[in-house]
Amino acid sequence: MTINSLLQLGFFVLVLVALVKPLGWYMAQVFSDRPVGLDRVLGPVERLIYRAGGVRPAEEMTWKQYAIAMLLLNVAGWGVLYALLRLQDVLPFNPQGLAAPDPDTVFNITTSFVTNTNWQNYGGETTLSYLSQMMGLTVQNFLSPAMGIAVLVALTRGIARRSAATIGNFWVDLTRSLLYILLPLSLLWALLLISQGVVQTFSPYVPAHLIAPTVDSAGAPVTEQIIAVGPAASQVAIKQLGTNGGGFFNVNSAHPLENPTTVSNFFETLALVLIPAALCYTFGKLVNDTRQGWALLAVMLLVFIPLLVGTTYAEQQGNPRFNEFGIDQTASALQPGGNMEGKEARFGITSSALWAVATTAASNGSVNSMHDSYTPLGGLVPIWLMQLGEVIFGGVGSGLYGLLMFAVVAVFVAGLMVGRTPEYLGKKIEAYEMKMASLAILVPPAAVLLGSALAAVTPAGLAGLQDGGPHGFSEILYAFSSYGNNNGSAFAGLTTDSPFYNIAGGLAMFFARFWIALPVLAIAGSLAAKKSVPVGPGTLPTHTPLFVFLLAGVVVIVGALTFIPALALGPVIEHLLLYS
Amino acid sequence: MVYTVVCQLCRSDGRGARQSAGRQFAAGPQRRAAKKLRQPPTDAAFQPQHLAPSLVDASTLRKGDVVLVEAGDIIPGDGEVLAGIASVNESAITGESAPVIRESGGDRSAVTGGTQIISDWLVIRIGADPGESFLDQMIQMVEGAKRQKTPNEIALAILLAALTIVFLLATVTLLPFSIYSVLAAGQGTPVTVTVLIALLVCLIPTTIGGLLSAIGIAGMDRLIQANVIAMSGRAVEAAGDVDVLLLDKTGTITLGNRQATAFLPAPGVDERTLADAAQLASLADETAEGRSIVVLAKERYNLRERDMHALGATFVPFTAQTRMSGVDLPDGRQIRKGAADAIERAVQQQGGQMSAAVRSIVDDVARQGATPLVVADAGRVLGVVQLKDIVKGGIKERFAQLRRMGIKTIMITGDNPLTAAAIAAEAGVDDFLAEATPEAKLALIREYQQGGRLVAMTGDGTNDAPALAQADVAVAMNSGTQAAKEAANMVDLDSSPTKLIRVVEVGKQLLMTRGALTTFSLANDVAKYFAIIPAAFATTYPVLDALNIMRLATPESAILSAVIFNALIIMP
């Protein structure tokens, strides 16, 4: 590791932690219905939305009503997006005259964007019209993280309330997270990105004359190149902030018009984990004990930082086979050194590795380098971070509520060891909560392992492979880890626009999203109905380093026990073969 | 799952024990002769020998029948005393060995079938048909009582089930992964089902399932060292998780016998005179209360114990009729001590009066939860001796210790709420249940259990049996009734009620051991991956031998070692 990369990583973590409190405090204000400043401008809009939608904001919902409202919105959103994409050839804002994609592709895209996964089996600029991108995908880019925040806030209320039947109003939570959090932040980020040169236009694609003409594969001369443009900055902002990850262009944030400079790269990387990290503080504030929020953030950092350092180190080691050819892979003033395959020269190893780790820790999935080209161990980290259940930062809202499910299990395990009925934040954790938490924790690994197993032995699954051998297995494992945890990033090598991957992946994304959100809401309802147990001598404090290590241990051990065999056959074998 | 079956095999409590407790009750009052009277005696001054009872089978008695019971008889059924006064041994029901007085009228007129008359006689009107008696109700309540699974147990079951699913997924998907790997590497053979089963057996927490019973037995063994016989390991386990402790007042919180704590003289009487008279009256009284008066007088006024013979005194023993005892001295003094109303009657017979001041002292003492004992010399009331339940030394600290452990203590007593509150405050318990009936105890336990708490209780009487059967941890005193022992899931051979605290400690240790073993077993699974994965893929990916950090020689030996290790670890 070079000093330069240590400084870069350190600076990133510092800025992130410094922003947690202000943003977290602001979001807590939003959900405590306190004045936040913006409400003077947006208050009338908010009320207008309620009036138009027939929502009575003071009317609260039980967890079941809340869940039904959430599902209704998803079903409706799914239907609209599916229709939009299938009909894009006859709808306006399609200057390139792009055709409608196949039904299975559209099924996959739709499910992917509704579930906050944003797996892309298509190239944005060659497949989707401006209307599809803006009215279809961008709408879901806003709705899916807002829904994640709403479910988290509902769970938080369940923990904070006593003997209550209701956990808030879904429509209000959704509207407030959209209006006061996601929209203003995206606007701010879009402006920041535009200032760095990210494109934002409705003009058709731009032809450019090549300075040095070349020939194509058929030998025909090429003198002109079509440069894809479009309203990118607005979508890139929310794609980063809302842990969506679906790029405007096919190569995502490795594209110079999506991520032109080091500064834009820094802000885009920061946006990957900003809201998930700040929500920890919001959680602490809403349960009236900010130490709890800091403890959860500490758990995330405790897993995040070593893995970040690990990937950066693995990439800087480079490829041992190159040494045989006398290639110098050490970092120097003139070269970054290490494994630069698949990485943008603008960003280099550290910024690429940081992005790769942050995008898979948070369930974002956008990329600024090709993960397929990472060293085996460098690539293992992103796979494993997804397999941990997207709880290290994770998706907006969904990451923290996923981690809270692990917290339920952790207090349970602790209770088991000392013979006490477990409590979390004054709420007794009983068999019902434990069952729901187990369900939420078990569904993603099941989707990952069963999906990969199916793909590894069926001709349809094997058909998409670019590479054979253990790396091919890593590609399959990466794809299903990404589907099954709503991440959306890809190992690239695998061609997934086939009916098999479209349908199997779509189902995995669907289960991973809703079979966590529903048990979480069930727990929220059950906890809200409980009385609060006063902190007694028998209470296990959940803000101490002991608990931080316990919770991180539970997350890591569950992830290790589930995935060691699969990882051993993919990245680990690759690494051993590379060095043998 | 496998471990559930294993656990059930090693746990013996359940309906079986309760049913046998039921039979134990039922064996009592059946097939016994009763002296049935044709009608209740009409003449107030009748004597029992003038009545002409007919001998009938006790089981034929019906509600409204009238029977005569005399010293040594067993009362044939529940009923109300119509005439007579007698001391009755109710230990078969209450477990307390001291006899109680039963007489007509007032709150001491109810008698219970199966108890024995020790002195005098009673005429009783049977108040319940067969099948409706107190004992039958107890049987019903015991059989209706059902122990819940402890939260800890449920927790573990869920955790183990979830882990089993995880391991099942990891193992089952290994077959397709290995088929792919063989294809990709172009060498070797896919893992065999045998290897996969070996891996699954090593991984899934069967070890913990097997260990659970071993830990339970170890816990039972620990308790035997403390002279407690636990009927099941599950009970010991539940003890570690207990959060409410029901303790019988008598013998647990208090010394069990009331003791004299103060002499409160009547106006115009010297306190020393009262102490002297009280001591004289108690010299031949061998009850604990009597001894405590002698001791208190000696401590306070240095009054030496005198010899009855040297004084030429005659002892007047306590009888159910007079309800007082004392001495007659050669100089004509007749010193008596007894309940306020009994002494008042005696004093009035001798032409004396009990002053309003003494009555107010009596009321004050009663209000403080103590028992007033009035002392009189011939026709003159000397004063009141205050008898108090003495709270055991150090018990308050123990309760404070329990509170720190998060356990709530509740005192159970038959006393009135006033007395109970006074003792509860002195002993430092969190709550109390006064005038406790078997139904009230059962209801209290169920209420706590519905609130998700685990309840432990000690008891010794048949009237405790339903509550014992319901409590999650029930410790019966060895000196208690058979029914109580059957209903409980632990028996304390020392009959020491504070033993419950020790039981809770052992239970906690047991839970911690189990938690530690669970954690160890899971951490161990990571090691098993390192043994089996390289072995399973030895032909496909020989380089995977780098993961064989234990340097197991061949794939066969690696898999065998893992399975054998897995089996050995179950052995305690």
Interface residues (C-beta under 8 A of the other chain):
Chain A: V409 F412 V413 G415 L416 M417 V418 G419 R420 T421 P422 K428 E430 A431 M434 K435 S438 I441 L442 P445 A446 L449 L450 S452 A453 L454 A456 V457 L462 G468 G469 P470 G472 F473 I476 G536 P537 G538 T539 I557 V558 A560 L561 T562 F563 I564 P565 A566 A568 L569 V572 I573 L576 L577 S580
Chain B: P151 N152 I154 A155 L156 I158 L159 A161 A162 L163 I165 V166 F167 L169 A170 T171 V172 T173 L174 L175 P176 F177 S178 I179 Y180 S181 A184 A185 L203 G240 D241 D243 R403 R404 M405 G406 G452 G507 K508 L510 L511 M512 R514 G515 A516 T518 T519 L522 A523 D525 V526 Y529 I533 F537 Y541 V543 L544 A546 L547
